[in-house]
Amino acid sequence: METIKLRDDYIKLGQALKLAGLAESGVDAKFMIQDGLVKVNGKVETQRGKKLVAGDVVEFDGNTIKISE
C-alpha cells in the first residue's frame, strides 16, 4: 500500500493516480476512471475530479493508495 501525504486539504483522484505512478498522464487517468477501473473507499468512482481527503483509500489493478495528512 502506497501512502500519499496531502499538501492541501484534498487531492483530486486523477492527480493521486499520477502521483502514485499508476497513470502516466492525466489522459491515462481519465480513461482508467471513466472505464470504471478505479475504486474509492470500495466503490467504483467515475469522476476524475473527485476530491480525496485524509483517510480515503484508492484501489486500481491490485494497487492500493491511502491518503493521509
C-alpha angles and dihedrals in degrees: 000000000000121000125214117199115214119236092186134023092284146358125219118246095242091051092049091053091051093045091052091050094243092117124039094207143005089261091056090049091049093055094043090054096041090050090058095245096127127076127197115198090345097309128102109254121202100176113096091196094054107142113234120203134187111300097029118128123208123198128194131161094339093315123115128203122191120201115218138174 
